[in-house]
Amino acid sequence: MLKLLISSFCVFFCFSASADEVIINTNPLPEGFTLGVATAAFQIEGAWDEGGKGEQVWDWFMHTYPEKIENGANGDVACDSYHKWEEDVQLLKDLGVNHYRLSISWARILPDGLANNYTINQEGVQYYRKLFEALLENGITPYVTMYHWDLPIPLQELGGWLNPIIADHFANYARICYQLYGDIIKNWITLNEPHTYCVLGYGSGYHAPGYVLPATGIYQCAYTSVLAHAKAYHIYNDEFRADQQGRVTIVIDSSWMEPITDTEKNVEAVQRMFDFSVGLYAHPIYVGNWPERVINIVDARSTLEGYSSSRLPSFTDEEIEYIKGTFDFFCLNSYSTYLIEHINNWDEMIDPNGASFDLDAGVSYSFDPSWPSDVNWVSRVPQGFRKILNYVYNTFGQPEIVVTENGWAQNLTTVGLDDQDRITYLKQYLSALLDAVYEDGVNVTGYTAWSILDNLEWAHGYEQKLGLVEVDFSSPERTRTPRASYYWYQTVTRNRCLVENCDQI
């Protein structure tokens, strides 16, 4: 039976690593399908200590540990979108997008992170109100993320996402957001990519807050994050949905993962890694509880390592029921494809440096050198994008899917205004999406390119460019100049087609 399952997995999900031929889909975008672009507050706003905003964890991290950021960059000014938001809205309008995904800075609304009437920052409230209204006046639907990694410092001092009390603070903040903007915002995202901020912020320490807790930090962060999302969802469901008629979900991120060779162990390793990445966050919400494979592996390895109980926090029966079903659609961020290789005897290994999430998963990652790439985390493998859409759709109950981030990263030294590599990437990935829709029956209703602007790419600083619009970070004006990809995407939003003449349907 195991070999049959593995064979079936490869029939639907494995492809030749060297395959690079791409035939562009000639179907039009489906009726009702929306195109958009995305940003996040900390990455573009700047004004880090203006307008009543409180300090948040990335402000502190970049100011305290500049050596951990490429060229010691920070977000004090970033794209200066706090002051240049009207120019940004005009760029969005001219681009012709249907939706714009952006985030609210928690600390700009609640400077100390606490939701009470005495700490609500009215200047921050009005900033977002004006921005949201301007978008709607220009025919652009906002998709609003309430948490995109910028935890207020007073809450970080409580332990951040390691402390379950943060779930209650987030739920209270979400209620404030619904009260302030729910009359006009109908698409809410609770958390952005908890897998990323848990692994990099609480496991490796590569991101803020810089905690190096690979054995327990990631799992505790995941527990608190999933619970926080569920609380925010239930508040909307119980208190606001009837009047506001919006919808709420979470953003899950995943690359496609391909076995480096189609051996039984490597195919099993891919399935295992999906459970430890996507499944750790999506499974409790879309199916119920942690993935069984994750529970069993962490429990067994914890015993092997001498722990008295599992390093993975357990959900109570009440929590499992409370979390399950807290979604209205599935938001997916996906950029790339990785090759996965099983680590031999991983289930019996004890690392002298201690237990870790990586050893629990027991895999190694790599890229095929034939895959086009300009940075170390994005490769152009469009067939992998089609596969991850299929995987999500068929694993989590065939939900409506909106792609909320997808884009091409380039080094500062290789990017210019004529960014043909980005156009190729976007065209091929949108084509793969249409293949998933038309040929595989996957219910994808929207696509969001990251990003409209070059911005602060976290620990990469300003050294990697993903914008359809170039931003001159050496200029006090933060001058914006559309790239070739901006104009290409503009033709797609206007023609709703990836080729000169689409098929008639």
N, C-alpha and C positions, 0 to 999 in steps of 0.2 A: 504493500500500500504506500509506504514512504517513497519508493522509487517512482510509483505512478504519480504521486502528488508532485514530486520534483520534475518529472517529465512534463506534466501539465503546466507547471509554473514556467518552464522554459518555452513551451509552445507559444504562450501568450506574452511573455515578458523578456525573453532573451534575444539579443541581436548580435550580429558580428561587430566587434569593437572597431574594425577598420572601415566599416561602411560609412560613406560620406555623401553618397548620391542623394540629392533631395529633389523631389518633384513637387513644385508648388501647387497647392490645392486651388482649383479654379472656381470653387463655389463661392457665392457671396456670403458675407456675414449673415447669420440667421436673423430673422425678424425679432426685434427686441433685444438683440445682443448689444451690450454697451462696451465702449472703448474708453479707457481712462489713463491717467498717470498718477503717480504717488510721490509723497514726501513724508517726512516726520518732523515734528516741531523742533527738537533739539538740533537736527541736522541742517535746518535752513533759517530758523528765526533769528538767531543772535539775541541781542538785548538781554543778556544773561542775568543782569541785575537791574534792569529797568522796569518801569511800569508796575512796581509792587511785586514782581516775581520773586519767589524764594529760591534758595540754592537747591539743586538736585544732584543726584549721585554722579552724573557725568561731568557736571561743572567741577565738583570736588575732585574727581578722579584725574581729570586733565590738568587741573591746577596743581595738584599734589604730586602727581607722577608723570610729568611731561616726557620723561625718558621712555615711557611705555607707549607713546603715541608717535607715529612717524613725523619727523621734523618738529616735535614738541607742539603740535597744533592744538587748538582748543576751539570751543564753540561760542566764544564771547561775541563775535560778530557774525560768523558763518556767512550765509547769503544775505544777511540783513533783511530777511523777509518780514520781520516785525514792522519795519518802516517802509518796505517796498512791496507790500502785499497787493496793492492796486496794480502795479506793473505785472506782478505774477498772474493776477486774475486775467489781465488783458492777454498775456501769453497763452493762457489756457483757453480763453475764448477764441483767439485766432487759430489755435491748434484744432479746435472743433471737437474736443472730447465730450463725451456724455457724462462722465463722472470724474471726480477728483478725490483720491484718498489722501487724507491728512490726519494729523493727530493733535490732540489738545495736550499742552504741557500741564501736568497735574499741579506743579508748583506755581504756575502762572495763575491758576484759579484758586488754589488753596496753598498759600506760601509755606505753611508748616505741615501740609499734608492732611490736616484734620478738618473734617467737614462739620463746621458749625457756622452760624450766621455772623459770628464776630471775625472770622478769618477769611471770608470770601473776598477776593481781590476784585473789586468792581472794574478796575482798568483792564485787567485780563479778561474778565467776562465780556466787556464791550469790544475788545479786540476780536475775539472769536465771533461774536454776534455780527459785527460788520463784515467780517470775512465770509461767513456762511451766507449771509443775505446777498452779498455781491455775487457769489457763485450762483445762487439760485436765480438771481435777476438775469444772469447771462446763460441760463439754461443748462447749468452744470450741477449735477447731483453730488452732494458731499457724502463720502463714506468716512465716518469719523472714528478714529482709534482713540480710546481713552488712556491707554498705557503703551507707549513705545519706548520703554527702557529708562525713563527719566524719573526715578523714584525720589520724592522729596527727602532731603537729608535727615530731618527729624525721624522719619520712618526707617531710613537706613540705619540710623543709630540704634534702633530696636532689633537689628539683625536682618532687616530687609526681608526678602522672600524666604529666609530660613525660619521666620517667626510666623506661625499661623495667624497671629492677630492682624497681620497685614491684610489678610483676606477680608476682615471686617472693615478695615480702613478703606480698602479699595471699594468695597460695596457701598459704603457711605459716600465716597467721592462719585461713584457712578450715579447714585441717586441725585446728587447735585447736578451732574451733567444732564440727566434726563429732565430735571426741573427747569434748567436754564435754557436748553436748546431742543428739547423733544418736540416742540411745536413745529419745528422746521427740519430737524434731522430725523431721517427715517431708516438709516442704515448705520447701526452701531457695531463697532468691534471692541471687545473688552481688552484683550491683551494681544500684543504682536510678538509672535515667535517665542513663546516661553522656552522652547527647546534651546534656542540660541542663547538667551540671556541666562538660563540656568547652567548650561554647559560652560560657557565662556566667562560668566560672572561669578559663579559659585563652585565651579569645578576646576578649571585651569587657571583662573585669575587673569586671563588675557584681556577681559573687559571689566568695566566697573561692576561691582565694587572691588574687584580684585581678590576675592576669596579663593584660596587654593584648598578645596575640600573635595577631592575627587571620589572619595569613598561614600560620602553621605550628602554633601551639599547639593548635588544635582537632584537627587531624589526628594530631599526635603523642599527644595525650591519648586519642583514639579507638583508636589502635593499641595503646597500653599497656593500656587498659581491656578491649578485646576479648580480648587475650592473657591478661590476669589472670583474666577469667571462664573461659576455656577451661582454664587450669591448675587452677582450683578445681573445675571440673566433672570433669576427669580424675582428680583426687585422690579425689573421692567415688566415681567409677566404679570405680577400681582398688583402693581401700583400704577402702571403707565400704559400698558399695551391697549387697553380698551379705548382710551381717549386718543392716544398718539398714533396708533396703528403702524408702528415701525417694526423693525426686526433687529435681532441681536445675535452675534456669533463671536468666534475667536479666530485668529489667524494661526494656522499651522504651517510650518515650513518643512520642505523636504526636497532634496535632490532625488533623481532616480538613482538606484543602485543596481549595478550589474555584476554578476559573478565573473571574476577574472578568467576563470575557465569553468566549463559546465560540469564540474565534478559534483557529486552528491554533497560533499561537505561545503563547497563554496556556495552552492544554491541554498543550502540550509543557512549559511552565514548571512546571506542577503535577507532572508526571511527574518532571521534573528535581529539583524540591525534595524529593519523596518519597525519591529516591535519596540526596540530600545530608543528609537528616535520619534517617528510619527506616532507610534502606538502609545508611548508613554503619556502623551497629551491628548490625542484624539480618541483613543479607546475608552477612557472613562466617560467621555462626553457622548460619543456616538454609539457605543456598544454597551459599556458598563464595566467598571473596575479596571485595574491595570491589566495589560495582556497577560494571560496565564503563563506564557513562556517567560516573561520578565519576572513574575512572582516566583516561579520555581527556580530560575537560575540564580537570582539574587539571594534567595533563601538558602540554596545549597552552597553557594560560594561564601556566604556569611558564616555558615557553620564551619566550612573548611578553614576559614581564616580566623576562627576562634571567637567570633561574636556570639553573644548570648541570645540575640534575636536578629531578625533580618534587618539589613541596612535600608531596606525599602519600607517607608511608612505604610501601614495598612489603612485602607478605608474601612470605616464601620459599614454595616449593612445599610444603615440610614443614610450615610454619605454616598454610598454607591447609587442608591435610588434617587437621592437629591441631585446628583451630578448628571446622571444619565438623561439624555434628551434635551440638554440645555443648549440648543442651537436652532436656528432658523434656516441656515444654509452653511456651506463649507467654504471658507476662505483659504486659499492655498498660495503660498509664496514658493517659487521654485526657479532656480537659475541654471542648474548644471546636472551632470551625471558623474558618478564615481564608480570605479571598479572595486569590488569587495573580495577579499581573500580570507578564508578561514585560518585562524591561528591554531596550529596543531597542539593538542593536549591542553587547550586553554582552560577547560573545565577542571583541570587538576593542578593548574599553576598557582603558585603563591608568589607574588611580587615582593621582594625584600623591601621595597619602598612603601608597601602598604596596599590595601585594597583600592580599587578604582572602578569607575563607570566603564572605562575603556576595556579593562580586563573582564568585566562582567559580560560585555558584548562580544569580546573575543574575535575581533576582525581587524584587518588593516585596510587602509584606503590607498588608492592611487588613481591617476589619470592614464588613459592611453595616449602615448606621445603623438599619435596621429590626429588627435582631436584638436581643432583650432582653439587657441587660448592666448590671452595677453596678461593674465594675472593668475595667481596660484589657486583660486577658488572657483573660477568660472571657465568652463569649456563649452564649445558649441556642439551640442549633440541633440538635435531637435527630436530624433526618434525617442530619446529618453524622456522628453517632455510629454509626448503622447502617452508613453507608458505610465508615467506618474499620475497623469489624469485618469487613466484607466484603473490604476491601482487604488487610488482614493475612492473613486466612484464605486468600484465593486467590493471594496473592503468595508466601507462605512455606510452601507445601506442605500446606495445610489442617491446621495443628496444633490441638490443644486450646487454647482461649484462656481465660484467667482475667483479668478486668478487675480490676486491683489498685489503681487510683485513679480516681475520678470524683466531682466535686462542684461546688458553687456557691459562688463567692466574693462576699462583700458587704463594703462599706465599713463602718468602725466607726460612722459617723454614720447609716447606713441600716438596720442590722440590729437586731433585738430578739428577744424570745422567740417572738413569733408570726411565724415566718419562712416565710410562705406562698410566697414566690418560690423558696425552696430546695425546698420540697415539690413545686412545679410542675416544677422542673428535674429532680429525682430521678425523679419519676413519668414524665415524658416520656422521659427517657434510658433508664430501665428498660424502658419500652414499646418504644422503638427497638431495644433489645437483644433483646427477645422477637420483634420483627419479623424481626431477623436470624436468630434461631434457627429460628422456625417457618416463615417464608416463604422465607428464603434458604438454609437448611440449614447455617448457620455453627455450628460446635461450640464454643459458649461455655458453660462449666461453672460459672462463679462471677462474682460482682459484689462490688466493694468500694467503699463510699462513703468519700470523704475529707471530713471526718474525724470521729471520735467527739468530739473536743474542739477548741475554739478553741485555736490554738497559735502558736508563733513561725514566721511565714511568711517566713523567710529575710530578704532585704533589705527586705521590706515590714514587718518587725517584727511588732507586734501590731495593725496598722491594718486588716488584712483578716481577715474571719471566715469560716471554712469548717466550723465545728463543728456537729454535731447537739446538742451540749451547750455552753452558754455557760460560759466561765471568766472570773471576775472577777479580772483581773490587778492591780487596785488593792488587793485584799485579801491580807493575809499568808497567809490560809488557801487562797487560790486556789479560792474557792467555785465548785462546779459546779452548774449549773441546766439541766436538759433543756429544749430548745426544742420547739416544735410539731413540727418535723421529726423529732425523736427518737421522738415518740409515733406519728407517721405511719409511720416505718420499722418501728417495733415491730409495727404491724398487718400490715405486709407480711411480716415474718418469721414471724408467727403464722399468717396466712391463706394465705400464698404466692400472693398474687393482688393485682393493682393496682386492681381494681374491686370493688364490693360482692359481686358474684356472678360467679365465673369460669365460662367454658365448661367442660363436661365433656369429657374426652378419653379 
